[in-house]
């Protein structure tokens, strides 16, 4: 694939991105609520959205798949439920896939950790691997839906062109070390931040310091921070993450996207394209 054919990541808002690469088009964690509307977080809890998405759901291109980290109100809302084509595969956790199939998404695919789902087109192949993520510590974890991270490997002619990791809503956990062991050369990492706090006290996503530690642990060459300022439950702004990335000497890895911005994805040089 030559430079003119590079793919891209469009940041729509919260954890919602549109990823295009090698002829594949993927949507992540679809959240299309508008400013002032409230996402349902379960157990009677809601959070008010502070921003508008950069794209409306009816303006999406045809999708090859949706990659859903977990079934939660700011990652899969009523707009997504009613507006997405129900024939589109949704690659997610077994917990979410079971519930989505009951909503009519018959092609929802539930992956256990390290399981894979593959797609092919005329230009190559895409493999989506479910990788560890942990939404919270202690008893709070049992109150939340299971979550997964994912690694997307795009191949053409038997070679890896791009390896992209999406963290999902996770806290730092020893299980994440295995991601770096199995995928030691990640090209891009999309990291969910925000220091989300339920009831103002229980943290269920990484804050800026933890996000910087995640970069050191997982090791992506480039980092796209998302999920940090769209809802009232976020306690750690993007500035915290950028500050800690400077302190750890990794500031040059960060690709900062405003809603509506697009990042051109790289293609690996031949020397870094194992089969």
C-alpha positions in Angstrom: 0.0 0.0 0.0 1.6 3.3 -1.0 1.5 6.5 1.0 -1.5 7.9 -0.9 -3.6 4.9 0.3 -3.0 5.4 4.0 -6.0 4.8 6.3 -7.2 7.2 9.0 -8.9 7.6 12.4 -11.6 10.1 12.7 -12.4 11.2 16.3 -16.1 11.6 16.6 -16.2 12.1 20.4 -16.0 10.2 23.7 -14.6 6.8 22.7 -16.2 6.8 19.3 -13.9 6.7 16.3 -14.2 5.8 12.6 -11.2 3.7 11.5 -10.5 3.2 7.8 -7.6 1.0 6.6 -6.9 -1.3 3.7 -10.5 -1.0 2.5 -12.0 -1.8 5.9 -14.3 0.7 7.8 -14.8 0.2 11.5 -16.7 2.2 14.1 -15.7 2.0 17.8 -17.9 2.4 20.9 -20.8 4.2 19.2 -22.1 7.2 21.3 -24.1 9.8 19.4 -26.0 11.5 22.2 -25.9 15.3 22.1 -24.9 18.0 24.6 -27.3 18.0 27.5 -28.5 14.5 26.9 -27.8 11.9 29.6 -26.1 8.5 29.2 -27.5 5.7 31.4 -24.8 4.1 33.4 -26.9 1.5 35.2 -28.1 1.2 38.8 -30.1 4.4 38.3 -27.0 6.5 37.5 -26.8 8.9 34.6 -24.2 11.3 33.3 -24.9 14.5 31.2 -23.0 14.9 28.0 -21.0 18.1 27.7 -20.2 18.0 24.0 -21.8 17.2 20.6 -20.5 14.3 18.4 -18.6 15.5 15.3 -20.7 13.2 13.1 -24.3 12.2 13.2 -25.1 8.5 13.0 -27.0 8.9 9.7 -23.8 10.4 8.1 -21.7 7.3 8.7 -20.4 5.4 5.7 -21.2 1.7 5.3 -19.5 -0.3 8.1 -17.7 -3.6 8.0 -17.9 -4.0 11.8 -18.4 -2.2 15.1 -15.8 -2.8 17.8 -17.5 -2.4 21.1 -15.5 -2.5 24.3 -18.5 -3.0 26.6 -22.2 -2.4 26.8 -22.4 0.9 28.7 -24.4 4.0 28.2 -21.6 6.2 26.9 -20.3 3.5 24.6 -23.6 2.1 23.2 -26.5 4.5 23.5 -30.1 4.5 22.3 -29.1 6.4 19.1 -26.7 3.5 18.2 -29.3 0.9 19.1 -31.9 2.4 16.8 -29.7 3.9 14.1 -27.1 1.3 13.2 -27.7 -1.4 10.6 -28.6 -4.5 12.5 -26.8 -6.7 9.9 -23.5 -5.1 10.8 -21.2 -7.4 12.9 -20.6 -6.0 16.4 -17.4 -7.5 17.9 -17.6 -7.3 21.6 -17.6 -9.2 24.9 -19.8 -12.4 25.3 -21.9 -10.4 27.8 -22.6 -7.6 25.4 -23.1 -9.9 22.4 -25.8 -11.9 24.2 -27.7 -8.7 25.0 -27.2 -7.2 21.5 -28.6 -10.3 19.8 -31.7 -9.8 21.9 -31.9 -6.3 20.5 -31.9 -7.6 17.0 -28.1 -7.4 16.2 -28.0 -11.1 15.1 -24.4 -10.8 14.0 -23.0 -9.7 17.3 -19.8 -11.7 18.0 -18.8 -12.3 21.6 -15.0 -12.8 22.1 -13.4 -14.2 25.2 -10.0 -12.9 26.1 -7.4 -13.8 23.3 -10.1 -15.0 20.9 -10.1 -13.6 17.4 -12.5 -12.5 14.7 -11.4 -12.1 11.1 -12.6 -10.2 8.1 -11.3 -10.3 4.5 -11.7 -8.1 1.5 -10.0 -7.7 -1.9 -7.1 -5.9 -0.4 -6.3 -8.1 2.6 -7.4 -9.3 6.0 -8.2 -7.8 9.4 -8.0 -9.8 12.6 -9.6 -8.4 15.8 -8.2 -9.9 19.0 -9.9 -9.5 22.4 -7.3 -8.5 25.0 -7.5 -8.0 28.8 -9.1 -4.9 30.3 -10.3 -4.3 33.9 -13.0 -1.7 34.5 -12.5 -1.3 38.2 -11.0 -2.7 41.4 -12.7 -4.6 44.2 -16.4 -4.9 44.7 -17.2 -2.1 42.2 -16.0 -4.3 39.3 -19.0 -6.7 39.9 -21.4 -3.8 39.4 -20.1 -3.0 35.9 -20.4 -4.9 32.6 -17.4 -6.9 31.5 -15.0 -4.9 29.2 -12.4 -5.8 26.6 -9.5 -4.2 24.9 -8.8 -5.1 21.3 -5.9 -5.4 18.9 -6.6 -4.8 15.2 -4.1 -6.3 12.8 -4.4 -5.3 9.2 -2.6 -7.5 6.7 -2.0 -7.5 2.9 0.0 -10.0 0.9 0.6 -11.9 4.2 2.3 -9.0 5.9 1.2 -6.8 8.8 0.7 -3.2 7.6 -0.7 -1.9 10.9 -1.2 -3.1 14.4 -3.6 -0.9 16.4 -4.6 -1.4 20.0 -7.8 0.0 21.7 -7.5 0.0 25.4 -11.2 0.0 26.3 -12.3 1.4 29.7 -9.6 -0.2 31.9 -7.6 0.4 35.0 -4.0 -0.6 35.2 -3.8 -4.3 36.0 -1.1 -6.9 35.8 -3.1 -8.8 33.1 -2.3 -5.9 30.7 1.4 -7.0 30.6 0.5 -9.9 28.4 -0.7 -7.5 25.7 2.8 -6.2 25.3 4.2 -9.7 25.4 2.0 -11.0 22.7 2.0 -7.8 20.6 5.4 -6.2 21.3 5.3 -3.8 18.4 2.1 -1.8 18.5 2.0 1.0 15.9 -0.9 3.0 17.4 -2.7 2.9 20.7 -6.1 4.5 21.3 -6.3 5.0 25.1 -9.5 5.6 27.1 -8.8 8.1 29.8 -10.9 10.6 31.9 -10.6 9.1 35.4 -14.3 8.3 35.3 -15.8 8.4 38.8 -19.1 6.9 39.8 -20.9 8.8 42.7 -17.8 11.0 42.7 -15.7 8.4 44.5 -15.3 5.1 42.6 -12.8 5.3 39.7 -13.5 3.1 36.7 -11.2 4.4 33.9 -7.6 5.6 33.9 -6.6 9.1 34.9 -3.7 11.0 33.3 -1.0 9.4 35.5 -2.3 5.9 34.9 -2.7 6.6 31.2 1.0 7.6 31.0 1.9 4.4 32.9 -0.2 2.4 30.4 1.8 3.8 27.5 5.0 2.7 29.3 3.5 -0.7 29.9 1.9 -1.5 26.5 4.3 0.5 24.4 2.5 1.9 21.3 4.6 4.1 19.0 1.8 6.6 18.7 -1.0 7.3 21.2 -4.4 8.8 20.5 -6.1 9.8 23.8 -10.0 9.7 23.8 -12.7 9.4 26.5 -11.7 12.4 28.6 -14.0 15.4 28.5 -17.4 14.5 27.1 -19.3 13.6 30.3 -19.7 15.0 33.8 -18.3 11.8 35.4 -14.8 12.5 34.0 -12.5 13.8 36.7 -9.1 13.9 34.9 -8.8 16.2 31.9 -6.6 15.6 28.9 -4.1 18.1 30.3 -3.3 15.7 33.1 -2.4 13.0 30.7 -0.2 15.4 28.6 1.5 16.5 31.7 2.4 13.0 32.8 3.5 12.1 29.3 6.0 15.0 29.4 7.2 13.8 32.8 7.8 10.3 31.4 9.6 11.5 28.3 6.8 10.2 26.0 5.2 13.5 24.9 6.3 13.0 21.3 4.2 9.9 21.0 0.9 11.7 21.6 -1.5 12.5 18.7 -3.9 15.0 20.1 -7.3 15.1 18.2 -10.2 17.5 18.7 -13.6 16.1 17.8 -13.8 16.0 14.0 -10.1 15.8 13.5 -8.5 13.0 11.4 -5.2 11.2 12.0 -3.5 9.6 9.0 -2.5 6.1 10.0 1.0 4.8 9.1 2.0 1.8 7.1 4.9 -0.2 8.5 8.2 0.0 6.6 9.2 -3.3 5.1 11.7 -3.9 7.9 8.9 -3.9 10.5 6.4 -6.1 8.6 6.5 -9.7 10.0 4.1 -12.1 8.4 
